Amino acid sequence: MIEVTRLNGNKMTVNAELIERVEELPDTVITLTTGNKIIVKESRQEVKNLVILYKKEIFCRDL
């Protein structure tokens, strides 16, 4: 799970496994496999980095 910030400043946790795509339109929109869309303050690159860190944490835990 990754923590992101909505435009109103509220933090939320998103299941990174459900992210289908991330777009900057110019706001960053995360589209989930469920069809839900979340607009966040983080850039597309920041969301990508959060997902990469999450995946590294999960895979390194099993070693």
C-alpha positions in Angstrom: 0.0 0.0 0.0 1.2 3.5 -0.7 0.2 6.8 1.0 -0.9 9.7 -1.2 -2.4 13.1 -0.6 -5.7 14.3 -2.0 -6.0 17.8 -3.3 -7.8 18.8 0.0 -4.7 17.8 2.0 -6.2 14.5 3.4 -3.8 11.5 3.3 -5.1 8.2 2.1 -3.6 4.8 1.5 -4.0 3.1 -1.9 -3.5 -0.5 -2.7 -0.6 -0.3 -5.2 -1.6 -3.6 -6.8 -4.9 -2.0 -8.0 -3.3 0.9 -9.9 -4.0 0.6 -13.6 -2.5 3.9 -14.7 -1.3 7.3 -13.5 -1.7 10.4 -15.6 -0.9 14.1 -15.2 -3.8 16.1 -16.7 -2.3 18.6 -15.2 -3.5 17.2 -11.8 -2.2 13.6 -11.1 -5.0 11.1 -11.6 -4.6 7.5 -10.4 -7.0 5.1 -12.1 -7.6 1.8 -10.3 -8.6 -1.5 -11.9 -12.0 -1.0 -10.2 -12.6 2.1 -12.4 -12.3 4.4 -9.4 -10.2 7.6 -10.0 -8.3 9.5 -7.4 -6.8 12.9 -7.9 -3.7 13.5 -5.8 -1.0 16.2 -5.1 1.9 13.9 -5.9 3.4 14.0 -9.4 3.2 11.0 -11.7 6.9 10.3 -11.0 6.4 10.5 -7.2 3.6 7.9 -7.4 5.8 5.7 -9.6 8.6 6.0 -7.0 6.2 5.1 -4.2 5.0 2.0 -6.0 8.6 0.9 -6.7 9.6 1.4 -3.0 6.5 -0.6 -2.0 7.4 -3.5 -4.4 11.0 -3.6 -3.3 9.8 -3.8 0.3 7.5 -6.7 -0.5 10.0 -8.7 -2.5 13.0 -8.1 -0.2 10.9 -9.3 2.8 10.8 -12.7 1.3 14.6 -13.1 0.9 
